[in-house]
Amino acid sequence: MKWVDSRGFEVEALVLGNQPWLRVRRGQDYVAYYTDVAELSQHLDLADLVVTE
């Protein structure tokens, strides 16, 4: 599943090595990987995220 915010940051939920991650990118650049939503919320406004395909 993917989400995008109004500034163009895209968040993708994925599993790497049997561990869930939230990957953030902007355009073609990977910005960060987070292990949980609480950590992600310190850097992005979760209320600004909308589901994208």
Secondary structure, DSSP 8 states (H G I E B T S, - for coil): -EEE-TTSEEEEEEEETTEEEEEEEETTEEEEEESSHHHHHTTS-GGG-EEE-
